[in-house]
Amino acid sequence: MTLKRRRAAVPAADRLIRQVASFCLCYPDDLVSARLPELVAIMESQPTGRGRDALLDFLHAWTAIDPDERRRRYVDLFDLDRGHALYLSYWTDGDTRRRGQALARFKAQYRSSGFLLADDQELPDFLPIVLEYAAVVDPQQGSQLLQDYRASLEMLRFALIDSGSPFALVVAAVCTTLPGESPRSRAEVQQLAPPTPPVETVGLESVGPVSVELEAYS
């Protein structure tokens, strides 16, 4: 008789960090900005920890900025600079034909969990979408996706550190929900994956906004 190994449940604290991080990484439109005080209150109610503390530091810094300035900074950082791409497979595959296979894998994984993206939503490897999936849809499989793209997360984290962006705190918080310590240097990250993406372009474009809803955790 073969016994199936039971997968360990993802702690509620980790799922909450992922979901709040998903909100934080979305474009700060009026809806997202209106939820920021709620996110601060939620994180302040949680026990102290590296992920919780990093998110709270980010939220305090982010909410102190004028809403129009928040939007400008977000666009400058993420939309106008591919060096801070929020698309996980971009870091490993660039805009290449190989990336199409990676995106198909994300879609297949979502579909197997009953998580269907609207046609006008972002590409399936968009980090806020992956975090929503890993927080509320299928935390175990979502954890595996994030771990498979751990190198992408860490390269993004270092890029944000280089730019002096508080968003580095958000990515660092996400990494605390995964096994093992984050690399302490870029050299360690390079052992996980190539440090720069290929340059071949095939015209992959992102479209539309992503909407994230807060789930209750107990």
Biotite code that builds the C-alpha atoms (Angstrom):
import biotite.structure as struc

atoms = struc.array([
    struc.Atom([0.000, 0.000, 0.000], chain_id="A", res_id=1, res_name="MET", atom_name="CA", element="C"),
    struc.Atom([1.308, 3.440, -0.948], chain_id="A", res_id=2, res_name="THR", atom_name="CA", element="C"),
    struc.Atom([0.567, 6.242, 1.444], chain_id="A", res_id=3, res_name="LEU", atom_name="CA", element="C"),
    struc.Atom([0.143, 9.742, 0.066], chain_id="A", res_id=4, res_name="LYS", atom_name="CA", element="C"),
    struc.Atom([2.130, 12.382, 1.885], chain_id="A", res_id=5, res_name="ARG", atom_name="CA", element="C"),
    struc.Atom([-0.150, 15.004, 3.336], chain_id="A", res_id=6, res_name="ARG", atom_name="CA", element="C"),
    struc.Atom([0.874, 18.510, 2.394], chain_id="A", res_id=7, res_name="ARG", atom_name="CA", element="C"),
    struc.Atom([1.333, 20.864, 5.307], chain_id="A", res_id=8, res_name="ALA", atom_name="CA", element="C"),
    struc.Atom([-1.207, 23.654, 5.476], chain_id="A", res_id=9, res_name="ALA", atom_name="CA", element="C"),
    struc.Atom([0.062, 27.143, 4.753], chain_id="A", res_id=10, res_name="VAL", atom_name="CA", element="C"),
    struc.Atom([-0.179, 29.202, 7.969], chain_id="A", res_id=11, res_name="PRO", atom_name="CA", element="C"),
    struc.Atom([-2.903, 31.839, 8.035], chain_id="A", res_id=12, res_name="ALA", atom_name="CA", element="C"),
    struc.Atom([-0.297, 34.495, 8.854], chain_id="A", res_id=13, res_name="ALA", atom_name="CA", element="C"),
    struc.Atom([1.577, 33.695, 5.634], chain_id="A", res_id=14, res_name="ASP", atom_name="CA", element="C"),
    struc.Atom([-1.604, 33.762, 3.573], chain_id="A", res_id=15, res_name="ARG", atom_name="CA", element="C"),
    struc.Atom([-2.500, 37.141, 5.053], chain_id="A", res_id=16, res_name="LEU", atom_name="CA", element="C"),
    struc.Atom([0.942, 38.533, 4.212], chain_id="A", res_id=17, res_name="ILE", atom_name="CA", element="C"),
    struc.Atom([0.532, 37.374, 0.619], chain_id="A", res_id=18, res_name="ARG", atom_name="CA", element="C"),
    struc.Atom([-2.898, 38.906, 0.284], chain_id="A", res_id=19, res_name="GLN", atom_name="CA", element="C"),
    struc.Atom([-1.932, 42.251, 1.776], chain_id="A", res_id=20, res_name="VAL", atom_name="CA", element="C"),
    struc.Atom([1.208, 42.248, -0.393], chain_id="A", res_id=21, res_name="ALA", atom_name="CA", element="C"),
    struc.Atom([-1.016, 41.650, -3.420], chain_id="A", res_id=22, res_name="SER", atom_name="CA", element="C"),
    struc.Atom([-2.962, 44.814, -2.586], chain_id="A", res_id=23, res_name="PHE", atom_name="CA", element="C"),
    struc.Atom([0.222, 46.788, -1.997], chain_id="A", res_id=24, res_name="CYS", atom_name="CA", element="C"),
    struc.Atom([1.647, 45.824, -5.396], chain_id="A", res_id=25, res_name="LEU", atom_name="CA", element="C"),
    struc.Atom([-1.468, 46.852, -7.321], chain_id="A", res_id=26, res_name="CYS", atom_name="CA", element="C"),
    struc.Atom([-1.701, 50.216, -9.050], chain_id="A", res_id=27, res_name="TYR", atom_name="CA", element="C"),
    struc.Atom([-2.832, 52.686, -6.345], chain_id="A", res_id=28, res_name="PRO", atom_name="CA", element="C"),
    struc.Atom([-6.092, 53.810, -7.899], chain_id="A", res_id=29, res_name="ASP", atom_name="CA", element="C"),
    struc.Atom([-8.840, 55.324, -5.752], chain_id="A", res_id=30, res_name="ASP", atom_name="CA", element="C"),
    struc.Atom([-10.169, 51.907, -4.711], chain_id="A", res_id=31, res_name="LEU", atom_name="CA", element="C"),
    struc.Atom([-6.783, 50.586, -3.607], chain_id="A", res_id=32, res_name="VAL", atom_name="CA", element="C"),
    struc.Atom([-5.866, 53.860, -1.897], chain_id="A", res_id=33, res_name="SER", atom_name="CA", element="C"),
    struc.Atom([-9.135, 53.826, 0.043], chain_id="A", res_id=34, res_name="ALA", atom_name="CA", element="C"),
    struc.Atom([-8.231, 50.409, 1.471], chain_id="A", res_id=35, res_name="ARG", atom_name="CA", element="C"),
    struc.Atom([-4.775, 51.389, 2.729], chain_id="A", res_id=36, res_name="LEU", atom_name="CA", element="C"),
    struc.Atom([-5.934, 52.477, 6.225], chain_id="A", res_id=37, res_name="PRO", atom_name="CA", element="C"),
    struc.Atom([-7.733, 49.133, 6.557], chain_id="A", res_id=38, res_name="GLU", atom_name="CA", element="C"),
    struc.Atom([-4.563, 47.285, 5.599], chain_id="A", res_id=39, res_name="LEU", atom_name="CA", element="C"),
    struc.Atom([-2.601, 49.229, 8.210], chain_id="A", res_id=40, res_name="VAL", atom_name="CA", element="C"),
    struc.Atom([-5.152, 48.314, 10.881], chain_id="A", res_id=41, res_name="ALA", atom_name="CA", element="C"),
    struc.Atom([-5.116, 44.649, 9.861], chain_id="A", res_id=42, res_name="ILE", atom_name="CA", element="C"),
    struc.Atom([-1.335, 44.383, 9.996], chain_id="A", res_id=43, res_name="MET", atom_name="CA", element="C"),
    struc.Atom([-1.119, 46.306, 13.274], chain_id="A", res_id=44, res_name="GLU", atom_name="CA", element="C"),
    struc.Atom([-3.463, 43.721, 14.800], chain_id="A", res_id=45, res_name="SER", atom_name="CA", element="C"),
    struc.Atom([-1.116, 40.849, 13.882], chain_id="A", res_id=46, res_name="GLN", atom_name="CA", element="C"),
    struc.Atom([1.711, 39.487, 16.064], chain_id="A", res_id=47, res_name="PRO", atom_name="CA", element="C"),
    struc.Atom([5.092, 40.950, 15.279], chain_id="A", res_id=48, res_name="THR", atom_name="CA", element="C"),
    struc.Atom([7.217, 39.076, 12.761], chain_id="A", res_id=49, res_name="GLY", atom_name="CA", element="C"),
    struc.Atom([9.571, 39.832, 9.892], chain_id="A", res_id=50, res_name="ARG", atom_name="CA", element="C"),
    struc.Atom([6.914, 39.704, 7.187], chain_id="A", res_id=51, res_name="GLY", atom_name="CA", element="C"),
    struc.Atom([4.313, 41.599, 9.178], chain_id="A", res_id=52, res_name="ARG", atom_name="CA", element="C"),
    struc.Atom([6.812, 44.252, 10.265], chain_id="A", res_id=53, res_name="ASP", atom_name="CA", element="C"),
    struc.Atom([8.127, 44.759, 6.720], chain_id="A", res_id=54, res_name="ALA", atom_name="CA", element="C"),
    struc.Atom([4.614, 45.218, 5.333], chain_id="A", res_id=55, res_name="LEU", atom_name="CA", element="C"),
    struc.Atom([3.702, 47.614, 8.117], chain_id="A", res_id=56, res_name="LEU", atom_name="CA", element="C"),
    struc.Atom([6.822, 49.705, 7.478], chain_id="A", res_id=57, res_name="ASP", atom_name="CA", element="C"),
    struc.Atom([5.872, 49.878, 3.807], chain_id="A", res_id=58, res_name="PHE", atom_name="CA", element="C"),
    struc.Atom([2.258, 50.790, 4.525], chain_id="A", res_id=59, res_name="LEU", atom_name="CA", element="C"),
    struc.Atom([3.246, 53.581, 6.901], chain_id="A", res_id=60, res_name="HIS", atom_name="CA", element="C"),
    struc.Atom([5.602, 55.019, 4.279], chain_id="A", res_id=61, res_name="ALA", atom_name="CA", element="C"),
    struc.Atom([3.151, 54.565, 1.394], chain_id="A", res_id=62, res_name="TRP", atom_name="CA", element="C"),
    struc.Atom([0.134, 56.079, 3.133], chain_id="A", res_id=63, res_name="THR", atom_name="CA", element="C"),
    struc.Atom([2.174, 59.167, 4.062], chain_id="A", res_id=64, res_name="ALA", atom_name="CA", element="C"),
    struc.Atom([2.516, 60.037, 0.361], chain_id="A", res_id=65, res_name="ILE", atom_name="CA", element="C"),
    struc.Atom([-0.030, 62.143, -1.519], chain_id="A", res_id=66, res_name="ASP", atom_name="CA", element="C"),
    struc.Atom([-2.329, 59.924, -3.670], chain_id="A", res_id=67, res_name="PRO", atom_name="CA", element="C"),
    struc.Atom([-1.321, 61.602, -6.940], chain_id="A", res_id=68, res_name="ASP", atom_name="CA", element="C"),
    struc.Atom([2.338, 61.216, -6.035], chain_id="A", res_id=69, res_name="GLU", atom_name="CA", element="C"),
    struc.Atom([1.738, 57.553, -5.187], chain_id="A", res_id=70, res_name="ARG", atom_name="CA", element="C"),
    struc.Atom([0.334, 56.930, -8.651], chain_id="A", res_id=71, res_name="ARG", atom_name="CA", element="C"),
    struc.Atom([3.201, 58.770, -10.328], chain_id="A", res_id=72, res_name="ARG", atom_name="CA", element="C"),
    struc.Atom([5.817, 56.826, -8.391], chain_id="A", res_id=73, res_name="ARG", atom_name="CA", element="C"),
    struc.Atom([4.122, 53.501, -9.125], chain_id="A", res_id=74, res_name="TYR", atom_name="CA", element="C"),
    struc.Atom([4.003, 54.197, -12.865], chain_id="A", res_id=75, res_name="VAL", atom_name="CA", element="C"),
    struc.Atom([7.607, 55.394, -12.943], chain_id="A", res_id=76, res_name="ASP", atom_name="CA", element="C"),
    struc.Atom([8.800, 52.360, -11.005], chain_id="A", res_id=77, res_name="LEU", atom_name="CA", element="C"),
    struc.Atom([6.810, 49.501, -12.494], chain_id="A", res_id=78, res_name="PHE", atom_name="CA", element="C"),
    struc.Atom([5.248, 50.617, -15.777], chain_id="A", res_id=79, res_name="ASP", atom_name="CA", element="C"),
    struc.Atom([8.107, 52.651, -17.254], chain_id="A", res_id=80, res_name="LEU", atom_name="CA", element="C"),
    struc.Atom([11.049, 50.580, -16.043], chain_id="A", res_id=81, res_name="ASP", atom_name="CA", element="C"),
    struc.Atom([11.359, 46.900, -16.930], chain_id="A", res_id=82, res_name="ARG", atom_name="CA", element="C"),
    struc.Atom([14.126, 46.652, -14.375], chain_id="A", res_id=83, res_name="GLY", atom_name="CA", element="C"),
    struc.Atom([11.369, 46.336, -11.761], chain_id="A", res_id=84, res_name="HIS", atom_name="CA", element="C"),
    struc.Atom([9.021, 44.040, -13.686], chain_id="A", res_id=85, res_name="ALA", atom_name="CA", element="C"),
    struc.Atom([6.213, 42.507, -11.637], chain_id="A", res_id=86, res_name="LEU", atom_name="CA", element="C"),
    struc.Atom([5.923, 39.609, -14.110], chain_id="A", res_id=87, res_name="TYR", atom_name="CA", element="C"),
    struc.Atom([7.677, 36.599, -12.620], chain_id="A", res_id=88, res_name="LEU", atom_name="CA", element="C"),
    struc.Atom([8.523, 34.778, -15.833], chain_id="A", res_id=89, res_name="SER", atom_name="CA", element="C"),
    struc.Atom([9.980, 37.941, -17.379], chain_id="A", res_id=90, res_name="TYR", atom_name="CA", element="C"),
    struc.Atom([12.946, 37.642, -15.025], chain_id="A", res_id=91, res_name="TRP", atom_name="CA", element="C"),
    struc.Atom([13.711, 34.106, -16.190], chain_id="A", res_id=92, res_name="THR", atom_name="CA", element="C"),
    struc.Atom([12.539, 34.139, -19.816], chain_id="A", res_id=93, res_name="ASP", atom_name="CA", element="C"),
    struc.Atom([12.278, 37.772, -20.912], chain_id="A", res_id=94, res_name="GLY", atom_name="CA", element="C"),
    struc.Atom([9.879, 38.511, -23.763], chain_id="A", res_id=95, res_name="ASP", atom_name="CA", element="C"),
    struc.Atom([10.828, 35.326, -25.605], chain_id="A", res_id=96, res_name="THR", atom_name="CA", element="C"),
    struc.Atom([8.919, 32.475, -27.174], chain_id="A", res_id=97, res_name="ARG", atom_name="CA", element="C"),
    struc.Atom([9.920, 30.371, -24.195], chain_id="A", res_id=98, res_name="ARG", atom_name="CA", element="C"),
    struc.Atom([7.970, 32.708, -21.955], chain_id="A", res_id=99, res_name="ARG", atom_name="CA", element="C"),
    struc.Atom([4.765, 31.681, -23.668], chain_id="A", res_id=100, res_name="GLY", atom_name="CA", element="C"),
    struc.Atom([5.219, 28.197, -22.235], chain_id="A", res_id=101, res_name="GLN", atom_name="CA", element="C"),
    struc.Atom([5.718, 29.657, -18.772], chain_id="A", res_id=102, res_name="ALA", atom_name="CA", element="C"),
    struc.Atom([2.545, 31.725, -19.046], chain_id="A", res_id=103, res_name="LEU", atom_name="CA", element="C"),
    struc.Atom([0.633, 28.660, -20.225], chain_id="A", res_id=104, res_name="ALA", atom_name="CA", element="C"),
    struc.Atom([1.820, 26.810, -17.134], chain_id="A", res_id=105, res_name="ARG", atom_name="CA", element="C"),
    struc.Atom([0.457, 29.559, -14.885], chain_id="A", res_id=106, res_name="PHE", atom_name="CA", element="C"),
    struc.Atom([-2.888, 29.446, -16.674], chain_id="A", res_id=107, res_name="LYS", atom_name="CA", element="C"),
    struc.Atom([-3.069, 25.655, -16.453], chain_id="A", res_id=108, res_name="ALA", atom_name="CA", element="C"),
    struc.Atom([-2.302, 25.751, -12.741], chain_id="A", res_id=109, res_name="GLN", atom_name="CA", element="C"),
    struc.Atom([-5.001, 28.335, -12.125], chain_id="A", res_id=110, res_name="TYR", atom_name="CA", element="C"),
    struc.Atom([-7.508, 26.408, -14.213], chain_id="A", res_id=111, res_name="ARG", atom_name="CA", element="C"),
    struc.Atom([-6.855, 23.214, -12.246], chain_id="A", res_id=112, res_name="SER", atom_name="CA", element="C"),
    struc.Atom([-7.852, 25.101, -9.097], chain_id="A", res_id=113, res_name="SER", atom_name="CA", element="C"),
    struc.Atom([-10.927, 26.700, -10.656], chain_id="A", res_id=114, res_name="GLY", atom_name="CA", element="C"),
    struc.Atom([-9.262, 30.129, -10.703], chain_id="A", res_id=115, res_name="PHE", atom_name="CA", element="C"),
    struc.Atom([-10.149, 31.721, -14.033], chain_id="A", res_id=116, res_name="LEU", atom_name="CA", element="C"),
    struc.Atom([-8.788, 35.071, -15.166], chain_id="A", res_id=117, res_name="LEU", atom_name="CA", element="C"),
    struc.Atom([-10.939, 37.475, -17.136], chain_id="A", res_id=118, res_name="ALA", atom_name="CA", element="C"),
    struc.Atom([-9.797, 38.242, -20.669], chain_id="A", res_id=119, res_name="ASP", atom_name="CA", element="C"),
    struc.Atom([-9.109, 41.867, -19.715], chain_id="A", res_id=120, res_name="ASP", atom_name="CA", element="C"),
    struc.Atom([-6.929, 41.030, -16.704], chain_id="A", res_id=121, res_name="GLN", atom_name="CA", element="C"),
    struc.Atom([-3.155, 41.104, -16.438], chain_id="A", res_id=122, res_name="GLU", atom_name="CA", element="C"),
    struc.Atom([-0.861, 38.327, -17.628], chain_id="A", res_id=123, res_name="LEU", atom_name="CA", element="C"),
    struc.Atom([-1.080, 35.274, -15.341], chain_id="A", res_id=124, res_name="PRO", atom_name="CA", element="C"),
    struc.Atom([2.450, 35.714, -13.969], chain_id="A", res_id=125, res_name="ASP", atom_name="CA", element="C"),
    struc.Atom([1.671, 39.228, -12.665], chain_id="A", res_id=126, res_name="PHE", atom_name="CA", element="C"),
    struc.Atom([2.819, 39.069, -9.064], chain_id="A", res_id=127, res_name="LEU", atom_name="CA", element="C"),
    struc.Atom([-0.368, 40.470, -7.437], chain_id="A", res_id=128, res_name="PRO", atom_name="CA", element="C"),
    struc.Atom([-2.390, 37.774, -9.223], chain_id="A", res_id=129, res_name="ILE", atom_name="CA", element="C"),
    struc.Atom([0.013, 35.015, -8.175], chain_id="A", res_id=130, res_name="VAL", atom_name="CA", element="C"),
    struc.Atom([-0.143, 36.274, -4.586], chain_id="A", res_id=131, res_name="LEU", atom_name="CA", element="C"),
    struc.Atom([-3.939, 36.334, -4.602], chain_id="A", res_id=132, res_name="GLU", atom_name="CA", element="C"),
    struc.Atom([-3.945, 32.748, -5.865], chain_id="A", res_id=133, res_name="TYR", atom_name="CA", element="C"),
    struc.Atom([-1.409, 31.713, -3.221], chain_id="A", res_id=134, res_name="ALA", atom_name="CA", element="C"),
    struc.Atom([-3.371, 33.456, -0.479], chain_id="A", res_id=135, res_name="ALA", atom_name="CA", element="C"),
    struc.Atom([-6.994, 32.476, -1.018], chain_id="A", res_id=136, res_name="VAL", atom_name="CA", element="C"),
    struc.Atom([-7.403, 30.002, -3.892], chain_id="A", res_id=137, res_name="VAL", atom_name="CA", element="C"),
    struc.Atom([-4.810, 27.240, -3.499], chain_id="A", res_id=138, res_name="ASP", atom_name="CA", element="C"),
    struc.Atom([-2.150, 28.164, -0.927], chain_id="A", res_id=139, res_name="PRO", atom_name="CA", element="C"),
    struc.Atom([-0.167, 24.932, -1.378], chain_id="A", res_id=140, res_name="GLN", atom_name="CA", element="C"),
    struc.Atom([0.076, 25.123, -5.154], chain_id="A", res_id=141, res_name="GLN", atom_name="CA", element="C"),
    struc.Atom([0.520, 28.872, -4.933], chain_id="A", res_id=142, res_name="GLY", atom_name="CA", element="C"),
    struc.Atom([3.442, 28.350, -2.582], chain_id="A", res_id=143, res_name="SER", atom_name="CA", element="C"),
    struc.Atom([5.008, 26.020, -5.124], chain_id="A", res_id=144, res_name="GLN", atom_name="CA", element="C"),
    struc.Atom([4.602, 28.577, -7.906], chain_id="A", res_id=145, res_name="LEU", atom_name="CA", element="C"),
    struc.Atom([6.229, 31.269, -5.779], chain_id="A", res_id=146, res_name="LEU", atom_name="CA", element="C"),
    struc.Atom([9.047, 28.936, -4.792], chain_id="A", res_id=147, res_name="GLN", atom_name="CA", element="C"),
    struc.Atom([9.596, 27.923, -8.421], chain_id="A", res_id=148, res_name="ASP", atom_name="CA", element="C"),
    struc.Atom([10.062, 31.617, -9.186], chain_id="A", res_id=149, res_name="TYR", atom_name="CA", element="C"),
    struc.Atom([11.982, 32.420, -6.024], chain_id="A", res_id=150, res_name="ARG", atom_name="CA", element="C"),
    struc.Atom([14.883, 33.690, -8.132], chain_id="A", res_id=151, res_name="ALA", atom_name="CA", element="C"),
    struc.Atom([12.538, 36.169, -9.835], chain_id="A", res_id=152, res_name="SER", atom_name="CA", element="C"),
    struc.Atom([11.300, 37.418, -6.476], chain_id="A", res_id=153, res_name="LEU", atom_name="CA", element="C"),
    struc.Atom([14.813, 37.850, -5.146], chain_id="A", res_id=154, res_name="GLU", atom_name="CA", element="C"),
    struc.Atom([16.060, 39.619, -8.295], chain_id="A", res_id=155, res_name="MET", atom_name="CA", element="C"),
    struc.Atom([13.086, 41.973, -8.059], chain_id="A", res_id=156, res_name="LEU", atom_name="CA", element="C"),
    struc.Atom([13.825, 42.564, -4.373], chain_id="A", res_id=157, res_name="ARG", atom_name="CA", element="C"),
    struc.Atom([17.431, 43.527, -5.073], chain_id="A", res_id=158, res_name="PHE", atom_name="CA", element="C"),
    struc.Atom([16.372, 45.785, -7.968], chain_id="A", res_id=159, res_name="ALA", atom_name="CA", element="C"),
    struc.Atom([13.957, 47.609, -5.672], chain_id="A", res_id=160, res_name="LEU", atom_name="CA", element="C"),
    struc.Atom([16.639, 47.927, -3.000], chain_id="A", res_id=161, res_name="ILE", atom_name="CA", element="C"),
    struc.Atom([18.959, 49.465, -5.609], chain_id="A", res_id=162, res_name="ASP", atom_name="CA", element="C"),
    struc.Atom([16.307, 52.052, -6.491], chain_id="A", res_id=163, res_name="SER", atom_name="CA", element="C"),
    struc.Atom([15.691, 52.888, -2.833], chain_id="A", res_id=164, res_name="GLY", atom_name="CA", element="C"),
    struc.Atom([12.037, 51.914, -3.181], chain_id="A", res_id=165, res_name="SER", atom_name="CA", element="C"),
    struc.Atom([9.961, 50.923, -0.142], chain_id="A", res_id=166, res_name="PRO", atom_name="CA", element="C"),
    struc.Atom([8.382, 48.249, -2.356], chain_id="A", res_id=167, res_name="PHE", atom_name="CA", element="C"),
    struc.Atom([11.458, 46.167, -1.550], chain_id="A", res_id=168, res_name="ALA", atom_name="CA", element="C"),
    struc.Atom([9.835, 45.667, 1.858], chain_id="A", res_id=169, res_name="LEU", atom_name="CA", element="C"),
    struc.Atom([6.729, 44.165, 0.234], chain_id="A", res_id=170, res_name="VAL", atom_name="CA", element="C"),
    struc.Atom([8.712, 41.636, -1.785], chain_id="A", res_id=171, res_name="VAL", atom_name="CA", element="C"),
    struc.Atom([10.844, 40.834, 1.256], chain_id="A", res_id=172, res_name="ALA", atom_name="CA", element="C"),
    struc.Atom([7.654, 40.142, 3.215], chain_id="A", res_id=173, res_name="ALA", atom_name="CA", element="C"),
    struc.Atom([6.475, 37.721, 0.523], chain_id="A", res_id=174, res_name="VAL", atom_name="CA", element="C"),
    struc.Atom([9.806, 35.890, 0.671], chain_id="A", res_id=175, res_name="CYS", atom_name="CA", element="C"),
    struc.Atom([9.353, 35.305, 4.414], chain_id="A", res_id=176, res_name="THR", atom_name="CA", element="C"),
    struc.Atom([6.354, 33.094, 3.565], chain_id="A", res_id=177, res_name="THR", atom_name="CA", element="C"),
    struc.Atom([8.591, 30.702, 1.594], chain_id="A", res_id=178, res_name="LEU", atom_name="CA", element="C"),
    struc.Atom([11.071, 28.078, 2.812], chain_id="A", res_id=179, res_name="PRO", atom_name="CA", element="C"),
    struc.Atom([14.627, 29.144, 3.502], chain_id="A", res_id=180, res_name="GLY", atom_name="CA", element="C"),
    struc.Atom([16.327, 32.472, 3.987], chain_id="A", res_id=181, res_name="GLU", atom_name="CA", element="C"),
    struc.Atom([16.553, 35.063, 1.239], chain_id="A", res_id=182, res_name="SER", atom_name="CA", element="C"),
    struc.Atom([19.946, 35.329, -0.483], chain_id="A", res_id=183, res_name="PRO", atom_name="CA", element="C"),
    struc.Atom([22.163, 37.935, 1.129], chain_id="A", res_id=184, res_name="ARG", atom_name="CA", element="C"),
    struc.Atom([23.879, 38.903, -2.102], chain_id="A", res_id=185, res_name="SER", atom_name="CA", element="C"),
    struc.Atom([23.271, 39.020, -5.819], chain_id="A", res_id=186, res_name="ARG", atom_name="CA", element="C"),
    struc.Atom([25.899, 36.330, -6.224], chain_id="A", res_id=187, res_name="ALA", atom_name="CA", element="C"),
    struc.Atom([23.693, 33.966, -4.236], chain_id="A", res_id=188, res_name="GLU", atom_name="CA", element="C"),
    struc.Atom([20.695, 34.893, -6.387], chain_id="A", res_id=189, res_name="VAL", atom_name="CA", element="C"),
    struc.Atom([22.707, 34.108, -9.512], chain_id="A", res_id=190, res_name="GLN", atom_name="CA", element="C"),
    struc.Atom([23.053, 30.564, -8.240], chain_id="A", res_id=191, res_name="GLN", atom_name="CA", element="C"),
    struc.Atom([19.274, 30.257, -8.453], chain_id="A", res_id=192, res_name="LEU", atom_name="CA", element="C"),
    struc.Atom([18.822, 31.624, -11.987], chain_id="A", res_id=193, res_name="ALA", atom_name="CA", element="C"),
    struc.Atom([20.514, 33.814, -14.597], chain_id="A", res_id=194, res_name="PRO", atom_name="CA", element="C"),
    struc.Atom([20.613, 37.420, -13.330], chain_id="A", res_id=195, res_name="PRO", atom_name="CA", element="C"),
    struc.Atom([19.339, 39.037, -16.531], chain_id="A", res_id=196, res_name="THR", atom_name="CA", element="C"),
    struc.Atom([16.475, 38.015, -18.853], chain_id="A", res_id=197, res_name="PRO", atom_name="CA", element="C"),
    struc.Atom([16.908, 37.201, -22.551], chain_id="A", res_id=198, res_name="PRO", atom_name="CA", element="C"),
    struc.Atom([16.262, 40.099, -24.924], chain_id="A", res_id=199, res_name="VAL", atom_name="CA", element="C"),
    struc.Atom([14.320, 38.436, -27.750], chain_id="A", res_id=200, res_name="GLU", atom_name="CA", element="C"),
    struc.Atom([10.927, 40.127, -27.992], chain_id="A", res_id=201, res_name="THR", atom_name="CA", element="C"),
    struc.Atom([7.714, 38.532, -29.213], chain_id="A", res_id=202, res_name="VAL", atom_name="CA", element="C"),
    struc.Atom([5.262, 41.284, -28.357], chain_id="A", res_id=203, res_name="GLY", atom_name="CA", element="C"),
    struc.Atom([3.764, 40.006, -25.127], chain_id="A", res_id=204, res_name="LEU", atom_name="CA", element="C"),
    struc.Atom([1.670, 42.768, -23.615], chain_id="A", res_id=205, res_name="GLU", atom_name="CA", element="C"),
    struc.Atom([-0.163, 43.143, -20.319], chain_id="A", res_id=206, res_name="SER", atom_name="CA", element="C"),
    struc.Atom([-3.718, 44.403, -20.356], chain_id="A", res_id=207, res_name="VAL", atom_name="CA", element="C"),
    struc.Atom([-6.237, 45.671, -17.890], chain_id="A", res_id=208, res_name="GLY", atom_name="CA", element="C"),
    struc.Atom([-6.303, 46.068, -14.129], chain_id="A", res_id=209, res_name="PRO", atom_name="CA", element="C"),
    struc.Atom([-6.277, 43.404, -11.474], chain_id="A", res_id=210, res_name="VAL", atom_name="CA", element="C"),
    struc.Atom([-8.821, 43.369, -8.668], chain_id="A", res_id=211, res_name="SER", atom_name="CA", element="C"),
    struc.Atom([-8.028, 41.814, -5.306], chain_id="A", res_id=212, res_name="VAL", atom_name="CA", element="C"),
    struc.Atom([-10.439, 41.223, -2.444], chain_id="A", res_id=213, res_name="GLU", atom_name="CA", element="C"),
    struc.Atom([-9.510, 40.795, 1.191], chain_id="A", res_id=214, res_name="LEU", atom_name="CA", element="C"),
    struc.Atom([-10.286, 37.401, 2.713], chain_id="A", res_id=215, res_name="GLU", atom_name="CA", element="C"),
    struc.Atom([-11.017, 36.907, 6.393], chain_id="A", res_id=216, res_name="ALA", atom_name="CA", element="C"),
    struc.Atom([-8.355, 34.953, 8.280], chain_id="A", res_id=217, res_name="TYR", atom_name="CA", element="C"),
    struc.Atom([-8.644, 33.321, 11.646], chain_id="A", res_id=218, res_name="SER", atom_name="CA", element="C"),
])
